[in-house]
Amino acid sequence: MKPKDLTVVSAALPSSEAADVLLELLDADAFTPTIWEDVETHAVRLDVFLEDASQADGVEQAIRSAGALAGVETVLTRESLPAADWAEAWKRFFHVERVSERVTIRPSWEPYAAQPGEAVVTLDPGMSFGTGRHPTTRACLCFLDDLARGDLSRPVLDMGCGSGILAIAARKLGFTHVRGFDYDPDAVVVARENAALNGEEIPFGVQELSANLDQGAVVLANILGPVLITYAAEVACAVLPGGDLVASGILDSLYPEVRAAFEAQGLREVRSILIGEWRSGHFVRPVGGVA
């Protein structure tokens, strides 16, 4: 099937911190914003890529409202982007990068020779979130790298899989039973394509967080903080007794509420990582459910 041309709503932003605040305020269920930071100029831009041009007015209004609430000036532009240009755009912003002690992310268009013991994930992000450069993804990969030094037979569940980066990294680190889901069908398509690109067979499905019935001994939830609070019970129920939860996508100011929400569900915080404005946490469900 020939890829569709896209309508792009863009906003130039003053800093990556401003971008983080806007991401937290925007409704992730309505559309998927993408944040770019040019590796050379460090210019920051928010883009929303739409297959349906009629959605552009609503997206612009949402960005203006979030900007006004955050005190961030948003100068919006709108353009039509041929599908081929979308694919080329990633090549300016995405390069080979070591993101944890053993995990390296490599875009498919850049050659790279893996070092002994290195887990290399080859990635074409497509329209889904997750290249390893964002602090939330990086923190998840650091936690996952540590967890992969334990029992690799434990099942891994990637909730909100996006590009599939976390699930694929789990397989590259040696976990044998990995699966994931996302509410966005486009993200699931990209995740499946990325798994195939890495020679991995990982079951990814389209599923709502509220409808999840799967469980894992290692659960990865790189989801925005307010969503984690709303669905704390559902996320916590996915963690098997004795299992681990990595929760990310959380602004530092909101992290105490997220931690309290999970503690109310019987989980216990082990440690957290702060990168920039984003804090990610590692929680465990004690055997017997006693924190």
C-alpha positions in Angstrom: 0.0 0.0 0.0 1.4 3.4 -1.0 2.0 5.6 2.1 -0.4 8.6 2.5 0.7 12.2 2.3 0.4 13.8 5.7 -0.7 17.2 7.1 1.8 18.4 9.7 0.9 20.9 12.5 4.2 22.3 13.9 5.2 24.6 16.8 8.7 25.9 17.3 9.5 25.8 21.1 12.0 27.7 23.2 13.5 24.7 24.9 13.3 21.0 25.5 11.9 21.8 29.0 9.0 23.6 27.4 8.4 20.7 25.1 8.3 18.3 28.1 5.6 20.5 29.8 3.5 20.6 26.6 3.7 16.8 26.2 2.4 16.4 29.8 -0.5 18.7 29.1 -1.6 17.5 25.7 -4.2 14.7 25.6 -2.3 11.7 24.4 -5.5 9.9 23.5 -6.5 12.6 20.9 -3.3 12.6 18.8 0.4 11.7 19.1 2.8 14.7 19.3 6.4 14.2 18.3 9.3 16.3 19.7 12.4 16.9 17.7 15.7 18.4 18.9 18.2 19.1 16.1 21.5 17.5 17.1 23.4 20.3 15.5 21.5 23.5 16.3 19.5 22.2 19.3 16.4 23.8 17.9 13.3 22.2 19.4 10.0 21.6 17.5 6.7 19.9 18.2 5.1 18.2 15.3 1.8 16.4 14.9 1.4 14.2 11.8 -2.1 13.7 10.6 -3.5 11.5 7.8 -6.8 13.3 8.1 -6.3 17.0 7.3 -9.7 17.8 8.9 -8.2 17.2 12.4 -5.7 20.0 12.0 -7.9 22.8 13.4 -8.6 20.8 16.6 -4.9 20.0 17.0 -3.9 23.6 16.7 -6.4 24.6 19.3 -5.2 22.0 21.7 -1.6 23.1 21.3 -2.5 26.8 21.8 -4.5 25.9 25.0 -1.7 23.8 26.4 0.8 26.6 25.6 -1.3 29.2 27.3 -1.7 27.0 30.4 2.0 26.4 30.5 3.1 30.0 29.7 4.8 28.7 26.6 4.6 30.8 23.4 3.5 28.6 20.5 3.8 29.9 16.9 2.0 27.3 14.8 2.5 26.4 11.2 0.7 23.9 9.0 2.0 22.2 5.8 1.4 19.2 3.6 4.2 16.6 3.8 4.7 13.9 1.1 5.2 10.5 2.7 8.7 10.2 1.3 9.8 13.4 3.0 8.6 12.0 6.4 10.9 9.1 6.1 13.8 11.3 5.2 13.2 13.7 8.1 14.3 11.1 10.7 17.8 11.0 9.2 18.5 14.5 10.5 17.5 13.8 14.1 18.3 10.2 14.8 21.8 8.7 14.9 23.6 5.7 16.6 23.7 6.2 20.3 24.5 4.1 23.4 21.6 4.6 25.8 22.5 2.3 28.7 25.5 0.2 29.7 24.8 -2.5 27.1 22.0 -1.1 24.9 22.8 0.8 21.7 20.1 2.2 19.3 21.0 2.2 15.6 18.8 3.7 12.8 18.7 1.3 9.9 20.4 3.8 7.6 23.6 4.0 9.6 26.2 1.2 9.6 27.4 0.0 13.0 29.6 -2.9 14.3 28.4 -4.2 17.6 30.9 -4.7 20.4 31.0 -8.0 22.4 28.1 -8.1 24.9 26.4 -5.1 23.3 22.7 -5.3 22.6 22.1 -3.3 19.4 18.5 -2.4 18.5 18.0 -1.4 14.9 15.1 1.0 14.6 12.9 2.9 12.1 10.6 4.9 14.4 8.0 5.7 11.8 5.2 7.8 13.3 5.3 6.2 16.7 7.1 7.5 19.8 10.4 5.9 20.9 13.9 6.4 19.6 15.8 6.1 22.8 16.8 9.7 22.9 13.9 10.9 25.1 14.8 10.8 28.8 11.8 8.5 29.6 12.8 5.9 27.1 16.5 6.1 28.1 15.6 5.6 31.8 13.4 2.6 30.9 16.3 1.0 29.0 18.7 1.6 31.9 16.3 -0.2 34.3 15.7 -2.9 31.7 19.5 -3.4 31.3 19.8 -3.9 35.1 16.8 -6.3 35.2 18.3 -8.4 32.4 21.1 -9.4 34.7 18.6 -11.6 36.5 16.3 -14.4 35.5 15.8 -14.1 31.7 13.0 -16.6 31.6 10.6 -14.2 33.3 7.9 -12.9 31.0 8.1 -9.2 29.9 5.1 -7.1 29.1 5.5 -3.8 27.3 2.4 -1.6 27.9 2.1 1.2 25.4 4.8 -0.2 23.1 5.1 2.7 20.7 7.9 1.9 18.2 8.6 -1.4 20.0 12.0 -0.2 21.3 11.6 -1.5 24.9 10.3 -4.9 23.9 13.0 -5.4 21.2 15.7 -4.3 23.7 14.4 -6.9 26.1 14.8 -9.6 23.5 18.2 -8.4 22.6 19.2 -8.4 26.3 18.2 -12.1 26.4 14.6 -12.2 27.8 12.9 -15.1 26.1 9.2 -14.3 26.6 8.3 -10.7 25.5 5.1 -9.2 24.3 3.5 -5.8 24.0 0.5 -3.7 23.1 -0.5 -0.2 22.2 -3.9 1.5 21.8 -2.6 3.1 18.5 -2.9 0.7 15.5 -0.2 2.7 13.7 2.2 2.2 16.5 1.6 -1.6 16.5 2.3 -1.8 12.8 5.6 0.1 13.3 6.5 -2.1 16.3 6.0 -5.3 14.3 8.1 -3.9 11.5 10.9 -3.0 13.8 10.8 -6.4 15.5 11.1 -8.0 12.0 13.9 -5.6 11.2 15.8 -7.0 14.2 15.0 -10.6 13.4 12.8 -10.9 16.4 9.3 -12.5 16.7 7.4 -10.5 19.3 3.6 -10.5 19.6 2.3 -6.9 19.5 -1.4 -6.3 19.7 -3.8 -3.4 19.6 -5.3 -3.0 23.1 -6.6 -0.4 25.5 -4.7 -0.1 28.8 -8.1 -0.4 30.7 -8.8 -3.7 28.9 -5.4 -5.3 29.6 -5.7 -8.9 31.0 -2.0 -9.8 30.5 0.6 -10.1 33.2 4.3 -10.1 33.3 7.1 -10.6 35.8 8.7 -7.5 34.2 6.2 -4.8 33.2 7.3 -1.8 31.2 4.9 1.2 31.2 6.4 4.2 29.5 3.2 6.2 29.6 2.4 9.8 30.6 2.1 10.4 34.4 -1.6 11.3 34.5 -2.5 8.1 32.6 -0.4 6.1 35.0 -2.3 7.6 37.9 -5.7 7.0 36.3 -4.9 3.4 35.5 -2.7 2.6 38.5 -4.9 -0.4 39.4 -4.8 -1.9 35.9 -1.1 -1.4 35.6 -0.3 -2.8 39.0 -2.5 -5.8 38.4 -0.3 -6.7 35.4 2.7 -7.2 37.7 3.0 -10.8 38.9 3.9 -11.4 42.6 7.6 -10.9 43.0 7.6 -9.0 39.7 9.0 -5.6 38.7 7.3 -2.5 37.2 9.2 0.2 35.3 7.0 3.3 35.1 8.1 6.2 33.0 6.8 9.3 31.1 6.4 11.2 34.4 7.4 14.8 35.1 9.4 15.1 38.3 6.7 17.3 39.9 4.1 14.6 39.3 6.2 11.7 40.4 5.1 11.7 44.1 1.5 11.2 43.0 2.4 8.4 40.7 4.4 6.7 43.4 1.6 7.1 45.9 -0.9 5.6 43.4 1.2 2.5 42.9 2.0 2.2 46.6 -1.7 2.2 47.2 -1.9 -0.9 44.9 0.7 -2.8 47.0 3.8 -2.0 45.0 7.0 -0.8 46.6 9.5 1.7 45.0 13.0 0.4 44.7 14.6 3.5 43.1 14.0 6.2 40.6 16.0 8.0 37.9 15.8 11.7 37.1 16.9 12.8 33.6 16.1 16.4 32.9 12.6 17.1 34.0 11.5 13.5 33.8 11.6 10.9 36.7 11.1 7.2 36.1 10.6 4.6 38.8 11.3 0.9 39.4 8.7 -0.8 41.6 8.3 -4.3 42.9 5.2 -6.3 43.9 6.3 -8.3 47.0 5.4 -11.9 47.1 2.2 -12.2 49.2 1.3 -8.6 48.3 2.7 -7.1 51.5 4.8 -3.9 50.8 
